[in-house]
Amino acid sequence: MRLQVEKVKIKNNPLNEVTSDKIFAPRRIRDASGNLLFNENGIFSEQIFGLPNTCKCGKQTSPGFCPNCGCRVIDPENAPDTYISFENIVDIPYLGTDYPSDVVDNLMHYKGFLYHGQYHELDMLTDNMDAYNKDEVLISKSAVLSLGVSEEWYNDSVYNKLYIPHMSLRPITVTGDKYFLGNLNTLYVDILKLKNSYIRHVTNDAIQDVVYQLATKKYILEHINEAYTELLNILALNKRSLLATELRGQPLTGIVRGVITNNTALHENYVIIGSYFAKTLYPHLCDKFMQNGVIDFKALNSFLLQEGYYVLLNRQPTIGTKSIMGMIPQFTDDKNARYILQLNPIIFDGLAADVDGDVLSVTALYSKEACEEAKKLLPNVNYIEGSNSSIRNGLPEDLQYAMQQSYVRNDDIAKRIHEIIWRQ
């Protein structure tokens, strides 16, 4: 399963554009009643984001601007697309874009430049940039188009407006004279500062230096990507979020839920779990196998096999004891599979499941006693239907018996699973 990211085009509208990196109104932070006064062009502006259904003074109740208090009134069901514009500054690549080549990918993320048709990675610490004729250095769109990429493809693969959700979804915390913006709001302010700094320098000779432009654009884009990551984290942590319900687990209970997909090459006793679920199922082990902020999944998988870790697989609601299966967990760091569970379809009948979007729960087991008990629920010894004692999947009895006699921790099986996951 691959998640599709819809390309949303935000229309130009000065009323919806945030331009100032200042948080509070000039000269005064609070009014006579002690309420905070925000910059009318900033990330908490009531003139830009508006209040739902009623303005501050209560005289305006329909969408529009109150002539008395100046506050904007919005319809919560049809809120305006508020944004920061990067037109003529940075082209932001859409998530999930398939690039013609790695060079095009790097150029569109401002990681390097073309010089006489050759790609060069930007490294201002070690490169002698004086060795290049700056007039012949190509960056960004001009560099991509010089490689033969069509302008239509390029324009369809980028956008230049960073969406900002309504301030009610990212509130400021105030305690006395101190205030706390939170990570997302801080990123928005930093992005606006970088953008406005870039604009101020456009009139100076310094910005005409193509290398300076490239480094600045790269830095801005990195901050934009951080903002989207933080926004996704907020959505996932929201208790009412669909992301939280369907994709995240319950950290206190070590349970996750994920959509299942076929992997016919997989041994029936194994489940390949997307990397997204690792920290929920095994937080202590993820910390142990973390290197430079990245989980070493190969080492984690080897440890899980070596120490005999098992999980329970279940399609809720549970309708019988045979609906719960013990499985051997292995993780994949394939980005396209980070939210899914891969299983051999031979076990689907026992779970009354198929691959049209069915969701199964995975429960991590931590104690040796629990893992030993889970061995009795492994698929290859659990093909008997609880309701009528028939053999699930129509497997012949001699095949079932042979499978029951197999030792599931066999080194050959582990090696095969390793090959399936890491394509080695």
N, C-alpha and C positions, 0 to 999 in steps of 0.2 A: 504494500500500500504506500502510495506517495501522496503527501499533503500538497494540495494546490494552493498557491498564494494568488489571490485575485489582484489584478492590476487596477488600482483605483486612481482615476485622474481627478485631482482637486482643481476646481476652476479658480481663476484669478478673481479675487474680491478683496479690495483694500479694507473693507469692514471686518474681515475675518483674519487678517494678517497680524501676527505678533512681530513687532520690530525692535522693541527696547529690551535691553538686558537689565534694566533697573527694576527692582521689585516694588518699591514704594514710591508714592507721589513725591515730587520735588518739594523740599523745604519742610513739609509736614508729614509725619508717619501716621498720626491719629487725628480724628476730628474732635469736636468739643465733647462728644459723648464717649470718647475713648475707643471708637471703632477704627480699625486699620484702614488707611487710605493707600490704595495700590496705584501704581503707575498705569495711566490710561492706555498705554501701548505695550504693557508687559504681560507676563504669563498668568496674572491674576486679575486682569482687567475686566471689570463688569461691563464696559462698553464693547469689548470684543466677545467675551464668552457669554455674557448675559446671565440673567436669573430666570428660572423656570416659571412661566405663567404670570408672575407679578413682579413689578419693579420694586425698588427699595422703599419708595414713598407710598406705594400701593395704588397709584392713580392709573398706571398703565397695566392692562391685563391681557392685551393681545400682542402677538409678536411685533416688535418694532422698538423704537427708542422713546423713552419717556421725556417729554419736553420740560418737565419739572425738575427731575433729579438726574437726567441724562443716562440713566441705567438702561441697558438693553434687555428686552423681554424675549425669551425664546420658547418655542414649543419643544418640550423634552423628546417628543416622538419624531421631530424633524429638526434637530439641532444643526447649526451651521458647521461646515468643515473648517475649523480653525487651524492655522498652520504657520510655519516659518518658511519663507521663500528663499531658495538658493539659486534663483534664476540668474544665469550669467556668472555664477560662482562655482557651484559644484553640481555635477550630474550624479544622482544617487541610483545605483543599479538595483533593479527589483530583486527580491529574494527568489531563489529558485531558477534564475536565468541560466540557460544552457549556452555557454560561450563557445565560439568556433575554435578557440585554442586557449591554452594557459596564458599566452602572451596578451591576448585580448582581455582576459579576466584580470590580469595584473594591471594593465593600462587603465581599465575602467575603475579600478580601486586605487589608482594613483600610487601604485607601488614602484613604478619605474617609468622610463621614457624611451623613445626611439631616437637613435642618432645614426644617420646614414643608413637607415633601414634595419639597423641592429637594435635589439632590445637590451637595455641596461637597467639593472635594479638600482633604485635610489638608495644611496648610503652616504649621507653627508658627513659622517664621521671619518670614513676611510678614503672616499673618492676625492680625487683632485678635480673639482668641477671646472677649474680654469682650463683644463685640457680640452674642453668642449667649446665649440663655437655656439654660443647661446642662440643665435639666430637660426641654427639648423637643428635645434632640439625640438622634437615634437612630443606633446603630452596630450592626455585626455582624448577628446573627440577627434581632433586632427590626426593624432597618432593612430587611432583605431581605423579611421577611414582610409588612411594611407596604406593599410594592409589589405585593402580590397573589400572591407566590410561595408555593406550598404548603409546609407544614411537612414533609410527607413527602419532597418533592423535596430540600429543604434538608438534612434529616437523612441522606438517602441520598448526598449530594454531599460530605459532610465526615466526618472522623474526628478523634479526639483522642489518639491514641497514636503516638508516634514510635518505630519499631522500631530496636533497637540490635543489630547482629550480635555473635556471640560474640567474646570478647576475643582469641582465637587468630587471628582474621582481621584484627585491628587492634592488633598487639602494641605495647607500650611498649619503647623502646630505652634501655638503661641503659649509661652509660660512667662508671665510677668513681662519684663522688658526683652526677653529672649525669644527667638523664633527658630524653628527647625523646618527646613524646606523638604527634606527627604531626598533620596538618591535621584529620583526621576526629575523633580523640579530643579535640583542642582545641575543635572546634565543639560536641561533646557537652557538654563541661564548661561552655562559655560559655552554652549553652542552659539547662543546669541552674541556673546562676547567675542568669540572667534570670528563669526560672520561680520559683525560690525567693525572689528579691527581690520579685517580684510578690506572692507569697503573704504575705511579711512585711508588705507595705504594705497588704494588704487590711484589716487591723485599723485602719489609720490613715485620717484624713479625706482625705489626698491622693489615695488611689486611688479615692475616690468621684467625683472629677472625671472626667467622661466623656471629655474630650479626652486626659487623661493615660492613661486606660485604652486608648484607641484607639491612641495613639502607641506605648505599650508592647507591645500585641498585634501591631502591625505589625512592630516590631523583632524580636519573638520569631519570628514567621512567616518573616521574611527569613532568620534564622539557620537555621531548620528546612529551608528550601529549599536553603540552602548546604550543609547536611549531606547532603541527598539527592544533590546534584550531585557532591559529593566521593565519596560512596559509589559512584555510577555510574562515576566516573573510576577508582576502585580496581578495580571489576569489569572495566572495559574494558582495564585495563593488566595484569591477571592473565594470565599466559601460558597457563593452562589454561581461561580463560574462553571461553564460546561467543561472547560479545560481541567479544572480541579476535580470535577466529578468523574470524567472519563479517562483522563490521562495520568493524573497524579494519584499516588497511593495514600494510605493513612500511616504517617510516620510512627505513631504510637503502637500500631498493631503489626507493622511489617507486611501490609497487604497492598497490592496494586491491581488495577484492572486494565486490560488492554485488548484491542481487537486482534483476532487470530488470523493467520494466513498459512497457506500450504507450504510445506517443505518436504517433498516426498523422499529426498535423499537422507533425511534425518532419521536416526534410530528412534523407535517409538517411545523410549524411556526418557528422551531428552526434550527440553524446551529451550529454544534460543530466545532470550529476552532482550528487548531494545535497551540501549544504554541509558535512556531517560529514567528507567525505573531502578537503576542500580543503587542510588543513594537512599532510596526509600526502603528497599529490601535489605541491604547490607551496609548501613551507614558506617559502622565501625571498620568493616573490611575496605570500603572505598577510601577511607582516610589512610589506612595502612598501605594501600597500593597507589597512593597519589604521588605523582612525580611532576614537579613544576606546574601544579594546578590541573594536571590531566591524569585521569585514572588509567593505569596500565591494565587493560582488560585481559590481555593474554596471561599476565601473572595472576590476576584475580581468578580467571577460569581454572588455571592449573591448581590453585589453592583449593577451590571449591571441590574439584575432583579428588584431590589428594586427601582432604580432610573429611570427605564423605558427606557433603552438604546436600540436603534434599529440600524440595518445596512441595506444597500441595496445590493442585490445580482443580478448579471448581467452576461450574457454570451456575450462577445463582438464579433463581432460588434452588437450593438443594432439594432434590426429590427422593433421594435414597443414598445409602452409604456408598453404593457403587458409582455414584456421580462424582465422587471425590477421588482423584488419582494422585499418587506420589510421582514426582518427576525429578530428574537431575538437571539443575539449572546451569546454563552457560549464557554469557552475555556477548553481544555484538556491538561494535562501535560504528557500524555502517549507518551513516546519517539518514539514509532513506528508510531504515528499519528501526529507528530509535524509539518509536512509539508502539511497536507491535510485538506480538508473540508468534513465534514460528513453531509449528508442530507437524508431525507426520499425520496426514489425514486418516490413517488407519485407526486412530483412537477417537475420531470424532463421533462415531456412532454411540459410544458409551456415554458421551457428554451431550448427546442430542444437539450437536453443533455443526455448523457449516461456515463457509467463508463469505457470507454476504453481509458482514458487519457484526457478527456475534462477538460478544465480549466475555472473556473469562477472567476470573480472579486468580492471583498467584499469592500464596501465603508462604513467607520464609520461615523455615524451621532452624532453630539455633542449637538446641541441645542434642547431644549424642543419642539420648533415649528417643527423642521425637524423630530423628532421622532414621534410626533403626526401625521404628514403627512404620515410617513411610515406605520402607522397602516392600512391605506387604501389600502396598497399594500401587506398585509400579504397573504400568499398562501391560507388560508382557506376562504378568502373573495375575491379571485382573480382568480377563476377558469374559468372565461369567456374568450374565445378566441377572441382577438381583431379583427381578420380579418373577422370572420363569425358569431360571437356571440354564437358559440357552447360551450358546457361544456367540458373543458379539461379532459383528462384521462377517458372519458366515465362515469363520476360519475352521478348517477341519481339525478334529481333535488331535491328530498326531502332530500337526504343525503347532497347535497350542501347547501340547506337552513338551515339544522340543524347545519352544520359546521359554517355557517355565524352567527348563533345566539350564538355560544359558546364564552365564554369570555376567551381570549387567555392567560391572566395573572393568570388564576386559580391556586390556591396553589397546587392542586393535579398534574397538569401538571408540574409545577416547581419542585415538589418533584420527579416526574418520571424522568425528565431530569437529575436531580442531581444524581439519582441512576444509570442512563445509563452512565454518565461521570465517576463517581467515583466508580462504581461497589460496592455500599454499600447496 
